Structures are given as structure tokens and as C-alpha cells.
Amino acid sequence: MRQTHENPTSKKRGKTQTMNEQTAGKKRRIKRKLGEEKPTIRIGKGGASQDLLNEIEKQLDKEETVKVKMLKSALAKNEAKQIASKVAEQTAATLVEVRGHTFILYKHRKK
């Protein structure tokens, strides 16, 4: 008699997505939308201060997406990806893409 073992990771996921999971198509649409746009937020040598995080949250509530550029002085101690993931975590947003010193955040807007 043959026994089967269920692997919990092999179960199909439902259609609901967690806050940090986005489909590849959704990410592609966001990148296309903001690809030619200029960044609306700049992170300087002061880093991601609370005022800056509040402004990012304000823009996310209004527009759902924000493009952020980090100046070289902001990268003195950390890499761009580390700063971007920290900002995404603190604003409860999804990090869509990090390209060079620029990153895109997405947060589903409650209507």
C-alpha cells in the first residue's frame, strides 16, 4: 500500500492576495505607468525621516503609487534595496521595483 504525503506548499492558493504579494501583471502595469514619470519624493542625507514617511503615505493614499529617488548621500551606509524595503515596510506598501537609486511603491487605496 502506497502512502501519499501532502506538501503544504503545494496547495493551490486562493485568489486573495496578501498586502505584499502582487501578480506579475499588476507589477508590470505599475512599472509601465510610472516608467516615464519623474520621482515625486526624494530621500536625501537625512534618510527616511518620519515626515518623509508621512508624505509617502499621504501620496500613496491619494495615488496608490509613488516613485521615490534616493540621492547618493542617502546611500552612505545602506544599499538602495535595503532602504526601499525598509520604507515599504514602514508605510505598509508593496515594493514593486528597485532600479538604481529609484524605487516604486504601491498600496491599494481604500475607496
KARAHU-V261062 format. One record per helix or strand. SS is the DSSP state (2 for helix, 1 for strand). FROM is the first residue (numbers start at 1). TO is the last residue. If there is no record, write none. Layout:
{{SS:FROM:TO} {SS:FROM:TO}}
//
This chain:
{{2:8:10} {2:24:34} {1:41:43} {2:50:63} {1:65:70} {2:72:75} {2:80:91} {1:94:99} {1:102:106}}
//
